[in-house]
Amino acid sequence: MNVIIEIFQDGYWKTAGQFSPDSRSIKQGIACGGTFEYDIDYTVATIGENRPERRVGLCYPVSFELFRSSRWPAFLLDIMPTGAGRRVWLRRLGLSDGADADWELLTQGAGNPPGNIRIAGASVSPDSSHPGFSRTEIVEKHADFIEYAEECGAVVAGATDVQGDAPKFLLVRDHHLRWHPEGSLPDHKIHDFWMVKFPRGKSDADRTVLRNEASYLEVARSFGLRVGAPLELIGEALFVPRFDRAIVSGSVQRHGLESLCSACGIAEFGRRGDHTVFCNAIAAYTSTPKTELVEYIRRDLLNAALRNTDNHGRNTSFLKCAEGIALSPLYDFAPMFLDPEGIPRSSRWPGELESNIGRPAWRKVAYSLPSSISPDEVIAILVHDADTVAGLPHTMQKCGVEDRVIERLAVRCEEIASDLRMLRG
């Protein structure tokens, strides 16, 4: 019993390796141990390059080694259906939810996840005969669209650990700008790649969170963070351009996308994130550690000020391209403090670095970071950000964040700005 992992490189899918679970404990799901090994041909062709982006997971250097673990390899958790996607696949496969369903979900439902790895044999065969859907049919969640998209495995949960998560669909447009589930079209017929997401639930708060996500990302862009193409909100559908896919000279490129949890070897869901652990991974794996650490610190600063509490380690990823490894553009950045389920701050600085949750002790944080960047450099950057944070309510207004959201954040922005000003001197 095993699964073949494929990786998309140089324009086509290659066999990268295989995972073999311990058959005696397979009903334990992701908590089941097993072994992973790279394919011999892949290893021979790749090992001399010594390029981390060629790995299926950053914790797994390309080698002839047999990797044994007490749980599934963490990179598999990035590609298996979770949340809304899990529920769809359970229904489709006629399974009850539980750990003993994990193996079927992986082998059947991980054929077309974000990033550039997949489970061989799980992908849906392209169907060029389907005419696709109009944007209106998607916005109105036309029944035919939902049914066909789910049949093609296009519904995913994204990277959320929250059970009330929003349904998200991985879609492509053809050259006539008709919409199709990703995986249902051959590559040469694809014009571009999108994700479309809907509110988590039916409450006004759920709709408010979704309505403000596009504006939140524009605030982040104004703040100088790494943000992808602007999002488009149409009705209650948020259209998100994909940054892990690109069309270059008529050919599809699929970039590697690996969550911080995977890069840190965290093979479980729902575990509180530790920023110091994540920063160590950033320093170890990125091509320009100082730049990426600054990006990460400033993201957490903005998360704290704008109270995006759903900041766990699966909502931040490495983008792995031929040019190197860096943090991906920001995603799933929204006013999650409004969520009716009451999401607590998911990733924190440990101990005295954040004894007041949501108000990190920034000076101590600066001295806790890897040696890729000096504490003085971090403190200078944070001090420089103080006035910008204080002015965030005005920035939010310019970027289209709703007034009632801004009103809830004005005091927090001033508190964070005050914390930063105290770093002076």
C-alpha positions as CSV (number, residue, x, y, z in Angstrom):
1,M,0.0,0.0,0.0
2,N,1.6,3.3,-1.1
3,V,0.9,6.5,-3.0
4,I,3.1,7.9,-5.8
5,I,3.8,11.6,-5.4
6,E,4.3,13.6,-8.7
7,I,5.9,17.0,-9.0
8,F,5.4,19.5,-11.9
9,Q,8.7,20.7,-13.2
10,D,10.1,21.9,-16.5
11,G,6.6,21.8,-18.1
12,Y,5.4,18.3,-17.2
13,W,4.6,16.0,-14.3
14,K,7.4,13.7,-13.0
15,T,7.3,10.9,-10.5
16,A,9.1,12.3,-7.5
17,G,8.7,9.5,-4.9
18,Q,6.4,7.4,-2.9
19,F,4.9,7.3,0.6
20,S,4.1,3.9,2.2
21,P,2.0,4.0,5.4
22,D,2.3,1.5,8.2
23,S,-0.5,-0.9,7.2
24,R,-1.2,-1.9,10.9
25,S,-2.0,1.7,11.9
26,I,-3.4,3.2,8.7
27,K,-6.8,3.8,10.4
28,Q,-5.1,6.4,12.5
29,G,-5.0,8.6,9.5
30,I,-2.4,11.4,9.5
31,A,-1.1,10.1,12.8
32,C,-0.1,6.8,11.1
33,G,3.6,6.3,10.6
34,G,5.3,5.4,7.4
35,T,8.2,5.8,5.0
36,F,8.9,8.2,2.2
37,E,11.6,7.7,-0.5
38,Y,12.4,9.6,-3.6
39,D,12.2,7.9,-7.0
40,I,15.6,6.6,-8.1
41,D,15.4,8.2,-11.5
42,Y,14.3,11.5,-10.0
43,T,17.1,11.4,-7.5
44,V,19.7,10.7,-10.1
45,A,18.5,13.6,-12.3
46,T,18.1,16.1,-9.4
47,I,20.5,15.4,-6.6
48,G,23.5,17.1,-8.2
49,E,21.6,20.4,-8.5
50,N,21.2,20.9,-4.8
51,R,18.1,23.1,-5.3
52,P,15.6,23.1,-2.4
53,E,12.8,24.0,-4.7
54,R,13.1,20.5,-6.3
55,R,12.1,18.9,-3.0
56,V,8.6,17.7,-2.5
57,G,8.9,19.2,1.0
58,L,11.6,21.4,2.4
59,C,12.2,18.9,5.2
60,Y,13.0,16.2,2.7
61,P,16.3,16.8,0.8
62,V,16.5,14.9,-2.5
63,S,18.6,11.8,-1.7
64,F,18.7,8.0,-1.7
65,E,17.6,8.0,1.9
66,L,14.6,6.2,3.3
67,F,12.8,8.8,5.4
68,R,10.8,7.2,8.3
69,S,8.4,9.2,10.4
70,S,5.9,8.5,13.2
71,R,3.2,10.5,11.3
72,W,2.5,11.3,7.7
73,P,5.1,13.5,6.0
74,A,3.9,17.1,6.7
75,F,3.8,18.0,3.0
76,L,0.9,15.6,2.5
77,L,-1.3,17.6,4.8
78,D,-0.8,20.6,2.5
79,I,-2.4,18.7,-0.4
80,M,-5.1,16.5,1.1
81,P,-8.7,18.0,1.2
82,T,-9.6,19.7,4.5
83,G,-12.5,21.7,5.8
84,A,-15.1,22.3,3.1
85,G,-13.2,20.3,0.6
86,R,-13.0,17.4,3.1
87,R,-16.8,17.4,3.6
88,V,-17.4,17.3,-0.1
89,W,-15.1,14.4,-0.6
90,L,-16.5,12.5,2.3
91,R,-19.9,12.8,0.8
92,R,-18.7,11.9,-2.7
93,L,-16.9,8.8,-1.4
94,G,-19.6,7.8,1.0
95,L,-17.4,8.0,4.0
96,S,-18.0,9.0,7.6
97,D,-15.7,11.7,9.0
98,G,-12.8,10.4,11.1
99,A,-9.1,9.5,11.0
100,D,-9.8,6.3,9.2
101,A,-11.1,8.3,6.2
102,D,-7.8,10.2,5.8
103,W,-6.1,7.7,3.5
104,E,-9.0,7.6,1.0
105,L,-9.2,11.4,1.0
106,L,-5.5,11.6,0.2
107,T,-5.5,8.9,-2.5
108,Q,-8.7,10.1,-4.1
109,G,-8.9,13.8,-3.4
110,A,-5.3,15.1,-3.8
111,G,-5.1,15.1,-7.6
112,N,-5.2,18.8,-8.2
113,P,-4.2,20.8,-5.1
114,P,-2.5,24.2,-5.0
115,G,1.2,24.1,-5.6
116,N,3.2,21.7,-7.8
117,I,2.8,18.3,-6.2
118,R,-0.1,15.8,-6.4
119,I,-1.0,12.2,-5.9
120,A,-0.7,10.2,-9.1
121,G,-4.0,8.6,-10.1
122,A,-6.1,11.1,-8.1
123,S,-6.5,13.7,-10.8
124,V,-9.6,14.0,-12.9
125,S,-9.2,13.4,-16.7
126,P,-9.7,16.7,-18.7
127,D,-13.1,17.1,-20.4
128,S,-12.9,19.6,-23.2
129,S,-16.5,19.0,-24.2
130,H,-18.0,20.9,-21.3
131,P,-18.9,24.5,-22.4
132,G,-17.9,26.0,-19.0
133,F,-19.8,28.5,-17.0
134,S,-20.4,32.2,-17.0
135,R,-19.3,34.4,-14.2
136,T,-23.0,35.1,-13.4
137,E,-23.6,31.3,-12.9
138,I,-20.7,31.2,-10.4
139,V,-21.7,34.3,-8.5
140,E,-25.2,32.9,-8.1
141,K,-23.8,29.5,-7.3
142,H,-25.8,27.9,-10.0
143,A,-26.6,24.3,-9.1
144,D,-25.1,22.9,-12.3
145,F,-21.8,24.7,-11.5
146,I,-21.7,23.4,-8.0
147,E,-22.4,19.8,-9.0
148,Y,-19.9,19.8,-11.8
149,A,-17.2,21.6,-9.9
150,E,-17.5,19.1,-7.0
151,E,-17.4,16.2,-9.4
152,C,-14.1,17.6,-10.8
153,G,-12.6,18.0,-7.3
154,A,-12.4,21.8,-7.7
155,V,-13.7,22.6,-4.2
156,V,-10.9,23.0,-1.6
157,A,-10.7,24.4,1.9
158,G,-7.7,26.4,1.3
159,A,-5.4,26.5,4.4
160,T,-7.8,27.0,7.2
161,D,-8.1,25.0,10.4
162,V,-11.5,26.4,11.2
163,Q,-14.4,24.0,10.7
164,G,-16.8,26.8,9.6
165,D,-14.6,27.6,6.7
166,A,-15.7,29.0,3.4
167,P,-16.2,26.9,0.3
168,K,-13.4,27.7,-2.2
169,F,-13.3,26.6,-5.8
170,L,-10.1,26.3,-7.9
171,L,-11.1,27.5,-11.4
172,V,-9.6,28.4,-14.7
173,R,-10.8,30.4,-17.6
174,D,-10.6,29.2,-21.2
175,H,-9.6,31.4,-24.1
176,H,-13.3,32.4,-24.5
177,L,-13.3,33.5,-20.9
178,R,-15.6,30.7,-19.8
179,W,-15.0,29.3,-16.4
180,H,-14.1,25.6,-15.6
181,P,-13.0,23.7,-12.6
182,E,-9.2,23.4,-12.6
183,G,-8.2,20.0,-13.9
184,S,-11.1,19.7,-16.3
185,L,-9.3,21.5,-19.1
186,P,-6.0,20.5,-20.8
187,D,-3.2,23.0,-20.2
188,H,-3.2,24.4,-23.7
189,K,-6.8,25.6,-23.4
190,I,-6.2,27.6,-20.2
191,H,-6.2,31.3,-20.2
192,D,-5.7,32.0,-16.5
193,F,-6.1,30.6,-13.0
194,W,-8.4,31.7,-10.2
195,M,-9.8,30.7,-6.8
196,V,-13.4,31.8,-6.0
197,K,-14.5,31.8,-2.4
198,F,-17.9,32.4,-0.7
199,P,-18.8,33.5,2.9
200,R,-18.0,31.0,5.7
201,G,-21.6,31.0,6.9
202,K,-24.9,32.8,6.5
203,S,-24.4,35.4,9.2
204,D,-23.9,39.1,8.5
205,A,-20.5,38.8,10.2
206,D,-19.5,36.1,7.7
207,R,-20.4,38.3,4.8
208,T,-18.7,41.3,6.3
209,V,-15.4,39.3,6.6
210,L,-15.6,38.3,2.9
211,R,-16.6,41.8,1.7
212,N,-13.6,43.4,3.4
213,E,-10.9,40.9,2.4
214,A,-10.0,42.6,-0.9
215,S,-9.8,45.9,0.8
216,Y,-7.6,44.4,3.6
217,L,-5.1,43.2,1.0
218,E,-5.0,46.7,-0.5
219,V,-4.2,48.1,3.0
220,A,-1.4,45.5,3.1
221,R,-0.2,46.6,-0.3
222,S,-0.1,50.3,0.9
223,F,1.8,49.1,3.9
224,G,4.5,47.8,1.6
225,L,3.8,44.0,2.1
226,R,4.0,41.5,-0.7
227,V,0.6,41.2,-2.3
228,G,-0.6,39.5,-5.5
229,A,-3.0,40.9,-8.1
230,P,-6.1,42.7,-6.7
231,L,-9.1,40.6,-5.8
232,E,-12.5,41.1,-7.3
233,L,-15.7,41.0,-5.2
234,I,-18.8,40.4,-7.2
235,G,-22.0,39.9,-5.1
236,E,-21.0,37.4,-2.5
237,A,-18.2,35.8,-4.5
238,L,-14.6,36.8,-4.1
239,F,-12.5,36.1,-7.2
240,V,-8.8,35.6,-6.3
241,P,-6.1,35.5,-9.0
242,R,-3.8,32.5,-8.4
243,F,-0.1,33.3,-7.8
244,D,1.0,29.6,-7.8
245,R,0.1,29.3,-11.5
246,A,1.2,31.3,-14.5
247,I,1.0,31.2,-18.3
248,V,4.5,31.9,-19.8
249,S,4.9,31.9,-23.6
250,G,1.7,29.8,-23.8
251,S,2.8,27.2,-21.3
252,V,1.5,26.5,-17.8
253,Q,3.9,26.9,-14.9
254,R,3.0,25.4,-11.6
255,H,5.1,26.8,-8.7
256,G,5.7,25.0,-5.5
257,L,3.6,26.2,-2.6
258,E,4.4,24.9,0.9
259,S,3.0,26.0,4.2
260,L,5.1,27.1,7.1
261,C,3.7,24.1,9.0
262,S,5.0,21.7,6.4
263,A,8.4,23.4,6.2
264,C,8.6,23.0,10.0
265,G,7.6,19.3,9.9
266,I,4.3,20.0,11.7
267,A,2.1,17.0,10.6
268,E,-1.1,17.9,12.5
269,F,-4.0,20.3,12.2
270,G,-5.1,22.9,14.7
271,R,-1.8,23.3,16.5
272,R,-1.0,26.8,17.8
273,G,1.7,28.4,15.7
274,D,5.0,29.6,17.2
275,H,6.4,32.6,15.4
276,T,10.0,31.8,16.5
277,V,9.8,28.3,14.9
278,F,8.5,29.8,11.7
279,C,11.2,32.5,11.7
280,N,13.8,29.8,12.0
281,A,12.4,28.0,9.0
282,I,12.3,31.3,7.0
283,A,16.0,31.8,7.9
284,A,16.9,28.3,6.9
285,Y,15.1,27.9,3.6
286,T,14.5,31.2,1.9
287,S,16.9,32.6,-0.7
288,T,17.1,36.1,1.0
289,P,16.5,35.4,4.7
290,K,16.8,39.0,5.9
291,T,14.3,40.3,3.4
292,E,11.8,37.5,4.2
293,L,12.2,37.9,8.0
294,V,11.4,41.6,7.6
295,E,8.3,40.7,5.5
296,Y,7.2,38.2,8.1
297,I,7.6,40.5,11.1
298,R,5.8,43.3,9.3
299,R,3.0,40.9,8.4
300,D,2.5,40.0,12.0
301,L,2.6,43.7,12.9
302,L,-0.3,44.3,10.5
303,N,-2.1,41.1,11.7
304,A,-1.9,42.5,15.2
305,A,-3.1,46.0,14.3
306,L,-5.9,44.9,12.0
307,R,-6.8,41.8,14.2
308,N,-6.5,39.2,11.5
309,T,-6.5,36.4,14.2
310,D,-6.6,33.5,11.7
311,N,-2.8,33.7,11.2
312,H,-1.9,30.1,11.6
313,G,1.0,28.4,9.9
314,R,-1.1,27.1,7.0
315,N,-2.1,30.6,6.1
316,T,1.5,31.5,5.2
317,S,3.5,29.6,2.6
318,F,6.7,29.5,0.8
319,L,6.5,30.0,-3.0
320,K,9.2,27.8,-4.6
321,C,10.2,28.9,-8.1
322,A,13.3,28.4,-10.3
323,E,14.4,31.9,-9.1
324,G,14.5,30.7,-5.5
325,I,12.3,30.4,-2.4
326,A,10.5,33.3,-0.7
327,L,7.3,33.9,1.2
328,S,4.3,33.8,-1.1
329,P,2.2,36.9,-1.6
330,L,-0.1,37.5,1.4
331,Y,-3.4,35.5,1.4
332,D,-6.4,34.8,3.7
333,F,-5.9,38.3,5.2
334,A,-9.2,39.6,6.5
335,P,-10.9,41.0,9.6
336,M,-11.2,37.6,11.2
337,F,-11.9,39.1,14.7
338,L,-15.4,39.5,13.4
339,D,-15.9,35.8,12.7
340,P,-18.9,34.5,14.8
341,E,-16.9,31.5,15.9
342,G,-14.5,33.7,17.8
343,I,-11.2,32.8,16.3
344,P,-8.3,33.4,18.7
345,R,-4.9,34.6,17.5
346,S,-3.6,31.4,16.0
347,S,0.1,32.0,15.9
348,R,1.9,33.8,18.7
349,W,5.3,34.7,20.0
350,P,6.1,32.4,22.9
351,G,6.2,33.3,26.6
352,E,7.2,36.8,27.5
353,L,7.6,37.7,23.9
354,E,3.8,38.0,23.8
355,S,2.4,37.7,27.3
356,N,-0.3,40.2,26.3
357,I,-1.9,38.3,23.4
358,G,-2.0,40.5,20.3
359,R,0.4,43.0,21.7
360,P,3.9,41.5,21.2
361,A,6.9,42.8,23.1
362,W,8.6,44.0,20.0
363,R,12.0,44.7,21.5
364,K,12.2,41.1,22.9
365,V,10.9,39.8,19.5
366,A,13.8,41.6,17.8
367,Y,16.3,39.9,20.0
368,S,14.7,36.5,19.5
369,L,15.2,36.4,15.7
370,P,17.7,34.4,13.8
371,S,21.1,36.0,13.2
372,S,20.2,36.7,9.5
373,I,19.1,40.1,10.8
374,S,20.3,42.2,13.7
375,P,18.0,43.4,16.5
376,D,18.9,47.0,15.8
377,E,17.7,46.6,12.2
378,V,14.4,45.2,13.3
379,I,13.8,47.8,15.9
380,A,14.6,50.6,13.4
381,I,12.1,49.2,10.9
382,L,9.4,48.9,13.6
383,V,10.0,52.4,14.9
384,H,9.7,53.7,11.3
385,D,6.4,51.9,11.0
386,A,4.9,53.5,14.1
387,D,3.3,56.5,12.4
388,T,2.1,54.4,9.5
389,V,0.3,52.1,11.9
390,A,-1.2,55.1,13.6
391,G,-2.5,56.2,10.3
392,L,-4.0,52.9,9.3
393,P,-7.7,54.0,9.9
394,H,-7.2,56.6,7.2
395,T,-5.5,54.1,4.9
396,M,-8.3,51.6,5.5
397,Q,-10.8,54.2,4.5
398,K,-9.0,55.0,1.3
399,C,-8.7,51.3,0.5
400,G,-12.5,50.7,0.9
401,V,-12.6,49.0,4.3
402,E,-16.1,49.4,5.7
403,D,-16.6,52.2,8.3
404,R,-17.9,49.8,11.0
405,V,-14.8,47.7,10.7
406,I,-12.5,50.7,10.9
407,E,-14.4,51.9,14.0
408,R,-13.6,48.6,15.8
409,L,-9.9,48.9,14.9
410,A,-9.1,52.5,15.6
411,V,-8.1,52.0,19.3
412,R,-6.1,48.9,18.5
413,C,-4.1,50.7,15.8
414,E,-3.2,53.4,18.2
415,E,-2.2,50.9,20.9
416,I,0.2,49.1,18.5
417,A,1.6,52.4,17.3
418,S,2.2,53.4,20.9
419,D,4.0,50.1,21.5
420,L,6.3,50.8,18.5
421,R,7.0,54.4,19.6
422,M,8.2,53.1,22.9
423,L,11.1,51.4,21.0
424,R,12.7,54.8,20.3
425,G,15.8,55.8,22.2
